[in-house]
Amino acid sequence: MTEIQFVRPAPLDVSLLDAAERRRAAALRRPADQELYAAAHTALRLRLGAYLCVDPAAVELVRLPCPLCGEPHGRPAVAGGAGPHFSLSHTQGLALLAFADRPVGADVERLPSASTMADVAASLHHREQSELAELPSDERPLAFARCWTRKEACLKGTGEGLAGSGMASLLVGTGPTPLDVRGWTVRDVTAPEGYAAAVATAKPPAS
């Protein structure tokens, strides 16, 4: 079971958010970012509340231990281990939620500019850098975004995030179909025009 949901900004409403979420929303400078953050976290709480049959405002969210250092900034989860695994990603104007019965990671990104690709392409696996370099310039933004969202989805699923070496060591490919990743099922998600998205779900343990 993997469920995905896209969320757009909505008129600011923080009534279901907890104190920490309200502080984070208020700290964002752009009203549009505040609206998207609040809408995404409200949608997350509504879905988790439905899964758990509780008031969405009463859902307690925590961070699991980081697999790299053990500190509590790994994957987000429902306190006590209740409910489904989930992941939330937001970029300019769009958020993506994913829910699953196993660890899951999701990422959504706007297609990058040429300058953004030039700045961060060196952080990718060397094979992916070569693939991008061989493409016509008009095909690179989508290929780059496919690659980046696949990687981030995997790294969010493990809880490692961007803190480790996963961007350079993990090979997911830039082509239309993700490469196989050990332990994970990675798939691209059809996103609105101008965006790319991916979800990675942990494979069940071998029997």
PATIBA-517595 format. One record per atom (N, C-alpha, C): atom name; x, y, z; residue in three letters. Coordinates in pm, whole numbers, plus 50000, padded with zeros to 5 digits. Atoms other than C-alpha are relative to their C-alpha. Layout:
// residues N
R   atom       u       v       w   rest
R     CA       X       Y       Z    ala
...
This chain:
// residues 207
R   atom       u       v       w   rest
R      N   50083   49881   50000    met
R     CA   50000   50000   50000    met
R      C   50087   50125   50000    met
R      N   49936   49870   50004    thr
R     CA   50142   50334   49891    thr
R      C   49900   50101   49946    thr
R      N   50096   49896   50039    glu
R     CA   49920   50640   49873    glu
R      C   50074   50132   49986    glu
R      N   49936   49870   50019    ile
R     CA   50030   50974   49734    ile
R      C   49893   50109   49985    ile
R      N   50092   49887   50008    gln
R     CA   49869   51318   49746    gln
R      C   50080   50126   49974    gln
R      N   49942   49869   50024    phe
R     CA   49970   51651   49594    phe
R      C   49917   50105   50072    phe
R      N   50067   49892   49928    val
R     CA   49887   51968   49787    val
R      C   50047   50132   49944    val
R      N   49969   49864   50045    arg
R     CA   49872   52326   49662    arg
R      C   49982   50097   50117    arg
R      N   50023   49900   49895    pro
R     CA   49889   52644   49875    pro
R      C   49852   50032   50014    pro
R      N   50139   49963   49972    ala
R     CA   49562   52746   50039    ala
R      C   50002   50117   50097    ala
R      N   50003   49891   49901    pro
R     CA   49450   53045   50249    pro
R      C   50050   49950   50135    pro
R      N   49929   50043   49880    leu
R     CA   49656   53032   50566    leu
R      C   49904   49958   50110    leu
R      N   50080   50056   49891    asp
R     CA   49497   52812   50833    asp
R      C   50090   49908   50080    asp
R      N   49911   50079   49915    val
R     CA   49708   52681   51121    val
R      C   49924   49934   50115    val
R      N   50081   50047   49887    ser
R     CA   49420   52561   51338    ser
R      C   50029   49857   50040    ser
R      N   49972   50140   49967    leu
R     CA   49521   52193   51318    leu
R      C   50146   49975   50034    leu
R      N   49856   50019   49980    leu
R     CA   49896   52248   51354    leu
R      C   50037   50010   50147    leu
R      N   49953   49987   49862    asp
R     CA   50088   52202   51677    asp
R      C   50088   50123   50013    asp
R      N   49925   49877   49973    ala
R     CA   50299   52474   51837    ala
R      C   50127   50007   49917    ala
R      N   49875   50000   50077    ala
R     CA   50622   52370   51664    ala
R      C   49972   50028   49853    ala
R      N   50034   49977   50141    glu
R     CA   50455   52361   51321    glu
R      C   49959   50146   49978    glu
R      N   50040   49859   50014    arg
R     CA   50304   52705   51378    arg
R      C   50122   50091   50002    arg
R      N   49878   49919   49998    arg
R     CA   50645   52845   51467    arg
R      C   50075   49990   49868    arg
R      N   49929   50017   50127    arg
R     CA   50800   52695   51156    arg
R      C   49928   50072   49886    arg
R      N   50076   49930   50103    ala
R     CA   50521   52832   50938    ala
R      C   50023   50151   50011    ala
R      N   49983   49855   49979    ala
R     CA   50556   53180   51091    ala
R      C   50141   50046   49964    ala
R      N   49860   49962   50029    ala
R     CA   50934   53174   51036    ala
R      C   50026   50013   49851    ala
R      N   49982   49989   50145    leu
R     CA   50890   53145   50658    leu
R      C   49969   50143   49957    leu
R      N   50013   49859   50036    arg
R     CA   50929   53484   50493    arg
R      C   49889   50027   49901    arg
R      N   50097   49976   50107    arg
R     CA   50704   53448   50189    arg
R      C   49864   49946   50041    arg
R      N   50135   50049   49968    pro
R     CA   50327   53427   50249    pro
R      C   49964   49872   49925    pro
R      N   50033   50120   50078    ala
R     CA   50301   53168   49970    ala
R      C   50064   49877   50063    ala
R      N   49934   50113   49935    asp
R     CA   50553   52946   50152    asp
R      C   49928   49963   50130    asp
R      N   50077   50027   49879    gln
R     CA   50359   52983   50477    gln
R      C   49872   49925   49967    gln
R      N   50126   50064   50039    glu
R     CA   50037   52888   50299    glu
R      C   50022   49856   49957    glu
R      N   49972   50136   50044    leu
R     CA   50193   52582   50137    leu
R      C   50038   49912   50118    leu
R      N   49960   50078   49883    tyr
R     CA   50356   52466   50460    tyr
R      C   49877   49962   50083    tyr
R      N   50118   50027   49917    ala
R     CA   50030   52500   50654    ala
R      C   49905   49903   49929    ala
R      N   50090   50089   50074    ala
R     CA   49825   52333   50379    ala
R      C   50053   49858   49998    ala
R      N   49941   50134   50006    ala
R     CA   50067   52041   50350    ala
R      C   49993   49929   50134    ala
R      N   50003   50063   49869    his
R     CA   50090   51979   50723    his
R      C   49857   49976   50048    his
R      N   50141   50025   49969    thr
R     CA   49714   52015   50760    thr
R      C   49952   49875   49928    thr
R      N   50038   50120   50076    ala
R     CA   49663   51756   50484    ala
R      C   50061   49875   50062    ala
R      N   49935   50113   49935    leu
R     CA   49915   51529   50655    leu
R      C   49923   49958   50126    leu
R      N   50071   50031   49876    arg
R     CA   49732   51554   50987    arg
R      C   49860   49945   49973    arg
R      N   50133   50051   50033    leu
R     CA   49392   51499   50828    leu
R      C   50008   49853   49959    leu
R      N   49990   50139   50046    arg
R     CA   49509   51179   50660    arg
R      C   50042   49909   50112    arg
R      N   49957   50083   49887    leu
R     CA   49691   51048   50967    leu
R      C   49886   49986   50102    leu
R      N   50113   50008   49909    gly
R     CA   49391   51134   51182    gly
R      C   49897   49899   49952    gly
R      N   50094   50097   50057    ala
R     CA   49170   50933   50945    ala
R      C   50052   49857   50017    ala
R      N   49942   50134   49981    tyr
R     CA   49409   50637   50958    tyr
R      C   49986   49954   50144    tyr
R      N   49995   50034   49858    leu
R     CA   49425   50649   51338    leu
R      C   49866   50014   50070    leu
R      N   50133   49975   49942    cys
R     CA   49060   50746   51396    cys
R      C   50011   50091   50123    cys
R      N   49985   49903   49893    val
R     CA   49165   51042   51613    val
R      C   49986   50141   49942    val
R      N   50003   49860   50040    asp
R     CA   49135   51421   51602    asp
R      C   50133   50033   49932    asp
R      N   49874   49968   50068    pro
R     CA   49392   51540   51344    pro
R      C   50093   50090   50082    pro
R      N   49918   49909   49919    ala
R     CA   49509   51812   51584    ala
R      C   50071   49925   50113    ala
R      N   49943   50075   49889    ala
R     CA   49588   51542   51842    ala
R      C   50111   49905   49956    ala
R      N   49893   50089   50049    val
R     CA   49831   51348   51618    val
R      C   50135   50056   50045    val
R      N   49869   49957   49951    glu
R     CA   50174   51365   51780    glu
R      C   50108   49948   49906    glu
R      N   49896   50036   50094    leu
R     CA   50464   51369   51536    leu
R      C   50138   50011   50066    leu
R      N   49865   50001   49945    val
R     CA   50824   51285   51623    val
R      C   50099   49975   49887    val
R      N   49894   50036   50093    arg
R     CA   51157   51234   51449    arg
R      C   50070   49876   50052    arg
R      N   49929   50121   49963    leu
R     CA   51319   50892   51448    leu
R      C   50151   50027   50006    leu
R      N   49855   49980   49996    pro
R     CA   51692   50851   51521    pro
R      C   50061   50002   49860    pro
R      N   49927   49994   50127    cys
R     CA   51921   50948   51234    cys
R      C   50086   49875   49986    cys
R      N   49918   50120   50015    pro
R     CA   52087   50635   51089    pro
R      C   50149   50029   49997    pro
R      N   49858   49964   50006    leu
R     CA   52416   50827   51061    leu
R      C   50058   50032   50137    leu
R      N   49945   49954   49873    cys
R     CA   52451   50978   51408    cys
R      C   49916   49962   50121    cys
R      N   50084   50040   49889    gly
R     CA   52162   50849   51617    gly
R      C   49920   50111   50064    gly
R      N   50075   49888   49944    glu
R     CA   52028   51196   51694    glu
R      C   49858   50002   49943    glu
R      N   50140   50005   50042    pro
R     CA   51650   51255   51667    pro
R      C   49966   50098   49887    pro
R      N   50038   49920   50116    his
R     CA   51642   51415   51322    his
R      C   49992   49912   49875    his
R      N   50019   50091   50112    gly
R     CA   51572   51111   51104    gly
R      C   49861   50016   49940    gly
R      N   50131   49994   50063    arg
R     CA   51244   51022   50934    arg
R      C   49894   50047   50099    arg
R      N   50114   49966   49913    pro
R     CA   50927   51182   51073    pro
R      C   49911   49878   50017    pro
R      N   50087   50113   49971    ala
R     CA   50682   50940   51233    ala
R      C   49894   50042   50101    ala
R      N   50099   49980   49895    val
R     CA   50374   50920   51451    val
R      C   50058   49947   50130    val
R      N   49947   50042   49871    ala
R     CA   50470   50901   51818    ala
R      C   49945   49863   50038    ala
R      N   50042   50131   49956    gly
R     CA   50460   50550   51956    gly
R      C   49995   49896   49891    gly
R      N   49999   50095   50110    gly
R     CA   50491   50390   51614    gly
R      C   49864   49968   49943    gly
R      N   50135   50026   50051    ala
R     CA   50118   50408   51543    ala
R      C   49986   50052   49857    ala
R      N   50033   49947   50133    gly
R     CA   49974   50456   51198    gly
R      C   50098   49961   49893    gly
R      N   49915   50035   50114    pro
R     CA   50137   50434   50857    pro
R      C   50132   50076   50003    pro
R      N   49880   49922   50030    his
R     CA   50483   50540   50752    his
R      C   49958   50111   49903    his
R      N   50036   49890   50089    phe
R     CA   50477   50874   50571    phe
R      C   50122   50084   49968    phe
R      N   49895   49906   50039    ser
R     CA   50691   51132   50395    ser
R      C   49933   50123   49940    ser
R      N   50054   49875   50050    leu
R     CA   50629   51496   50307    leu
R      C   50113   50079   49934    leu
R      N   49903   49916   50071    ser
R     CA   50812   51713   50053    ser
R      C   49928   50121   49945    ser
R      N   50060   49883   50066    his
R     CA   50745   52067   49939    his
R      C   50106   50082   49931    his
R      N   49916   49912   50079    thr
R     CA   50893   52297   49681    thr
R      C   49916   50121   49966    thr
R      N   50073   49878   50032    gln
R     CA   50780   52623   49524    gln
R      C   49862   49967   49942    gln
R      N   50136   50012   50049    gly
R     CA   50401   52605   49495    gly
R      C   49938   49863   50002    gly
R      N   50055   50135   50004    leu
R     CA   50355   52230   49543    leu
R      C   50062   49915   50110    leu
R      N   49952   50095   49900    ala
R     CA   50382   51965   49815    ala
R      C   49954   49860   49959    ala
R      N   50031   50139   50027    leu
R     CA   50377   51586   49795    leu
R      C   50002   49922   50130    leu
R      N   50009   50089   49885    leu
R     CA   50263   51344   50065    leu
R      C   49999   49856   49951    leu
R      N   50004   50144   50030    ala
R     CA   50323   50968   50061    ala
R      C   49977   49924   50129    ala
R      N   50033   50085   49885    phe
R     CA   50183   50705   50298    phe
R      C   50018   49855   49957    phe
R      N   49978   50140   50035    ala
R     CA   50278   50337   50309    ala
R      C   50005   49917   50127    ala
R      N   49990   50091   49887    asp
R     CA   50284   50029   50531    asp
R      C   50144   49961   50030    asp
R      N   49857   50020   49977    arg
R     CA   50665   50029   50511    arg
R      C   50069   50136   49989    arg
R      N   49930   49871   50013    pro
R     CA   50929   50306   50530    pro
R      C   49989   50054   49858    pro
R      N   50024   49938   50130    val
R     CA   50869   50552   50247    val
R      C   50065   50138   49999    val
R      N   49947   49865   50018    gly
R     CA   51032   50866   50110    gly
R      C   49940   50060   49875    gly
R      N   50059   49931   50114    ala
R     CA   50890   51125   49872    ala
R      C   50074   50130   49976    ala
R      N   49939   49871   50032    asp
R     CA   51033   51423   49690    asp
R      C   49934   50059   49877    asp
R      N   50051   49927   50115    val
R     CA   50896   51686   49453    val
R      C   50087   50124   49983    val
R      N   49913   49886   50030    glu
R     CA   51102   51956   49282    glu
R      C   49951   50070   49875    glu
R      N   50019   49927   50125    arg
R     CA   51056   52229   49025    arg
R      C   50114   49962   49905    arg
R      N   49891   50023   50095    leu
R     CA   51251   52170   48705    leu
R      C   50102   50111   50017    leu
R      N   49897   49902   49966    pro
R     CA   51584   52345   48762    pro
R      C   50041   50087   49882    pro
R      N   49938   49914   50101    ser
R     CA   51744   52632   48577    ser
R      C   50137   49945   49965    ser
R      N   49866   50043   50041    ala
R     CA   52073   52585   48393    ala
R      C   50103   50033   50108    ala
R      N   49903   49961   49896    ser
R     CA   52256   52772   48671    ser
R      C   49990   49908   50121    ser
R      N   50016   50093   49888    thr
R     CA   52109   52546   48940    thr
R      C   50066   49868   49969    thr
R      N   49937   50127   50038    met
R     CA   52216   52236   48751    met
R      C   50151   50011   50004    met
R      N   49855   49981   50000    ala
R     CA   52565   52377   48706    ala
R      C   50056   50001   50142    ala
R      N   49954   49989   49863    asp
R     CA   52588   52444   49079    asp
R      C   50002   49866   50072    asp
R      N   50015   50120   49917    val
R     CA   52479   52102   49204    val
R      C   50021   49868   49926    val
R      N   49983   50126   50074    ala
R     CA   52535   51846   48925    ala
R      C   50120   49921   50050    ala
R      N   49880   50070   49954    ala
R     CA   52878   51766   49068    ala
R      C   49975   49915   50124    ala
R      N   50032   50080   49881    ser
R     CA   52707   51621   49377    ser
R      C   49938   49866   49964    ser
R      N   50060   50126   50043    leu
R     CA   52551   51340   49170    leu
R      C   50106   49892   49979    leu
R      N   49912   50111   50034    his
R     CA   52699   50998   49098    his
R      C   50070   50032   49868    his
R      N   49923   49962   50120    his
R     CA   52971   51024   48830    his
R      C   49933   49948   49873    his
R      N   50068   50050   50119    arg
R     CA   52769   50808   48589    arg
R      C   49882   50090   49962    arg
R      N   50113   49909   50027    glu
R     CA   52470   51040   48623    glu
R      C   50049   50133   49946    glu
R      N   49941   49878   50056    gln
R     CA   52690   51341   48562    gln
R      C   50030   49981   49852    gln
R      N   49967   50028   50141    ser
R     CA   52807   51179   48238    ser
R      C   49873   49993   49915    ser
R      N   50126   50010   50073    glu
R     CA   52450   51098   48133    glu
R      C   49944   50139   49970    glu
R      N   50053   49865   50020    leu
R     CA   52342   51459   48182    leu
R      C   50083   50077   49897    leu
R      N   49912   49928   50091    ala
R     CA   52645   51594   47996    ala
R      C   49978   49960   49855    ala
R      N   50020   50049   50136    glu
R     CA   52557   51383   47692    glu
R      C   49864   50040   49941    glu
R      N   50134   49964   50047    leu
R     CA   52198   51512   47668    leu
R      C   49999   50138   49935    leu
R      N   50022   49863   50049    pro
R     CA   52083   51810   47459    pro
R      C   49957   50089   50116    pro
R      N   50025   49908   49888    ser
R     CA   52048   52116   47680    ser
R      C   49853   50008   50038    ser
R      N   50142   49987   49968    asp
R     CA   51669   52123   47650    asp
R      C   49944   49876   50070    asp
R      N   50046   50122   49933    glu
R     CA   51640   51767   47789    glu
R      C   50058   49985   50140    glu
R      N   49931   50017   49872    arg
R     CA   51866   51816   48089    arg
R      C   49915   50034   50122    arg
R      N   50074   49969   49878    pro
R     CA   51625   51989   48332    pro
R      C   49912   49886   50050    pro
R      N   50085   50110   49957    leu
R     CA   51376   51701   48336    leu
R      C   50083   49880   50044    leu
R      N   49916   50113   49962    ala
R     CA   51649   51437   48344    ala
R      C   50065   50023   50136    ala
R      N   49940   49967   49871    phe
R     CA   51823   51615   48631    phe
R      C   49897   49987   50112    phe
R      N   50103   50002   49896    ala
R     CA   51498   51656   48826    ala
R      C   49955   49858   50030    ala
R      N   50035   50140   49976    arg
R     CA   51408   51290   48776    arg
R      C   50103   49936   50092    arg
R      N   49892   50058   49922    cys
R     CA   51746   51188   48914    cys
R      C   49998   50051   50144    cys
R      N   49994   49939   49867    trp
R     CA   51738   51430   49206    trp
R      C   49886   49954   50088    trp
R      N   50114   50039   49917    thr
R     CA   51387   51342   49323    thr
R      C   50008   49852   50038    thr
R      N   49983   50142   49966    arg
R     CA   51462   50968   49306    arg
R      C   50097   49985   50117    arg
R      N   49901   50008   49893    lys
R     CA   51771   51016   49522    lys
R      C   49943   50050   50132    lys
R      N   50054   49944   49876    glu
R     CA   51598   51240   49774    glu
R      C   49893   49910   50059    glu
R      N   50103   50090   49949    ala
R     CA   51305   51000   49799    ala
R      C   50065   49884   50075    ala
R      N   49930   50109   49933    cys
R     CA   51544   50715   49884    cys
R      C   50062   50046   50132    cys
R      N   49929   49952   49882    leu
R     CA   51743   50923   50132    leu
R      C   49905   50046   50109    leu
R      N   50102   49968   49900    lys
R     CA   51428   51049   50302    lys
R      C   49943   49871   50058    lys
R      N   50052   50127   49952    gly
R     CA   51308   50691   50324    gly
R      C   50090   49936   50105    gly
R      N   49906   50056   49902    thr
R     CA   51623   50582   50508    thr
R      C   50014   50090   50121    thr
R      N   49980   49903   49893    gly
R     CA   51623   50896   50722    gly
R      C   50135   50068   49994    gly
R      N   49867   49941   50013    glu
R     CA   51973   50985   50607    glu
R      C   49993   50144   49951    glu
R      N   50010   49866   50056    gly
R     CA   51865   51292   50410    gly
R      C   50126   50036   49923    gly
R      N   49885   49951   50077    leu
R     CA   52132   51506   50250    leu
R      C   50126   50012   50084    leu
R      N   49886   49983   49910    ala
R     CA   52367   51487   50548    ala
R      C   50116   49908   49967    ala
R      N   49894   50095   50028    gly
R     CA   52562   51186   50424    gly
R      C   50051   50010   49858    gly
R      N   49939   50003   50133    ser
R     CA   52725   51083   50099    ser
R      C   49908   49939   49895    ser
R      N   50092   50071   50087    gly
R     CA   52413   50936   49941    gly
R      C   49982   50061   49863    gly
R      N   50021   49938   50130    met
R     CA   52380   51190   49663    met
R      C   50106   49954   49900    met
R      N   49892   50041   50090    ala
R     CA   52717   51087   49519    ala
R      C   50008   49849   49984    ala
R      N   49981   50145   50004    ser
R     CA   52710   50715   49602    ser
R      C   49879   49925   49946    ser
R      N   50122   50067   50043    leu
R     CA   52348   50626   49523    leu
R      C   49980   50021   49850    leu
R      N   50019   49993   50145    leu
R     CA   52289   50547   49155    leu
R      C   49855   49968   49967    leu
R      N   50141   50019   50037    val
R     CA   51932   50595   49034    val
R      C   49975   50026   49852    val
R      N   50013   49972   50142    gly
R     CA   51988   50714   48676    gly
R      C   49921   50125   49969    gly
R      N   50069   49879   50044    thr
R     CA   51859   51010   48479    thr
R      C   49896   49971   49892    thr
R      N   50089   50036   50109    gly
R     CA   51657   50820   48217    gly
R      C   49855   49988   50044    gly
R      N   50143   50006   49970    pro
R     CA   51281   50764   48198    pro
R      C   49962   49897   50106    pro
R      N   50030   50105   49902    thr
R     CA   51298   50454   48422    thr
R      C   50110   49997   50107    thr
R      N   49897   50005   49896    pro
R     CA   51474   50450   48761    pro
R      C   50077   49869   49996    pro
R      N   49922   50122   49984    leu
R     CA   51757   50203   48806    leu
R      C   49962   49930   50130    leu
R      N   50029   50075   49879    asp
R     CA   51719   49929   49064    asp
R      C   50086   50051   50115    asp
R      N   49930   49960   49878    val
R     CA   51812   50036   49417    val
R      C   49980   49891   50103    val
R      N   50009   50110   49904    arg
R     CA   51891   49765   49668    arg
R      C   49914   50037   50121    arg
R      N   50085   49981   49882    gly
R     CA   51620   49740   49931    gly
R      C   49884   50095   49981    gly
R      N   50103   49899   50020    trp
R     CA   51392   49999   49774    trp
R      C   49933   49984   49864    trp
R      N   50074   49990   50125    thr
R     CA   51123   50023   49510    thr
R      C   49984   50149   49970    thr
R      N   49999   49858   50035    val
R     CA   51169   50360   49337    val
R      C   49914   50020   49875    val
R      N   50082   49972   50118    arg
R     CA   50912   50505   49099    arg
R      C   49980   50150   49986    arg
R      N   50032   49862   50028    asp
R     CA   50857   50836   48931    asp
R      C   49849   50020   50014    asp
R      N   50141   49966   49982    val
R     CA   50526   51006   49006    val
R      C   49963   50108   49899    val
R      N   50045   49898   50095    thr
R     CA   50333   51196   48740    thr
R      C   49966   50127   50076    thr
R      N   50014   49873   49928    ala
R     CA   50353   51558   48855    ala
R      C   49946   50107   49906    ala
R      N   50043   49889   50085    pro
R     CA   50203   51886   48731    pro
R      C   50114   50051   49914    pro
R      N   49898   49949   50092    glu
R     CA   50383   52053   48443    glu
R      C   50096   50093   50073    glu
R      N   49897   49918   49938    gly
R     CA   50710   52210   48548    gly
R      C   50060   49939   50126    gly
R      N   49950   50067   49879    tyr
R     CA   50772   51964   48833    tyr
R      C   50039   49857   49967    tyr
R      N   49971   50143   50003    ala
R     CA   50920   51619   48885    ala
R      C   49982   49948   50142    ala
R      N   50024   50058   49867    ala
R     CA   50841   51381   49171    ala
R      C   50032   49852   49997    ala
R      N   49969   50142   49988    ala
R     CA   50938   51038   49296    ala
R      C   49966   49953   50141    ala
R      N   50027   50064   49872    val
R     CA   50850   50797   49575    val
R      C   50085   49873   50009    val
R      N   49922   50121   49975    ala
R     CA   51072   50525   49725    ala
R      C   49940   49928   50120    ala
R      N   50058   50080   49893    thr
R     CA   50922   50245   49935    thr
R      C   50091   49882   50030    thr
R      N   49914   50113   49960    ala
R     CA   51123   49990   50133    ala
R      C   49938   49868   49954    ala
R      N   50048   50132   50039    lys
R     CA   51097   49639   49993    lys
R      C   49977   49916   50125    lys
R      N   50022   50087   49885    pro
R     CA   50953   49377   50228    pro
R      C   50120   49912   50024    pro
R      N   49886   50087   49971    pro
R     CA   51212   49163   50406    pro
R      C   49986   49868   49923    pro
R      N   50002   50129   50071    ala
R     CA   51309   48850   50214    ala
R      C   49958   49891   50097    ala
R      N   50050   50108   49914    ser
R     CA   51128   48547   50351    ser
R      C   50093   49880   49995    ser
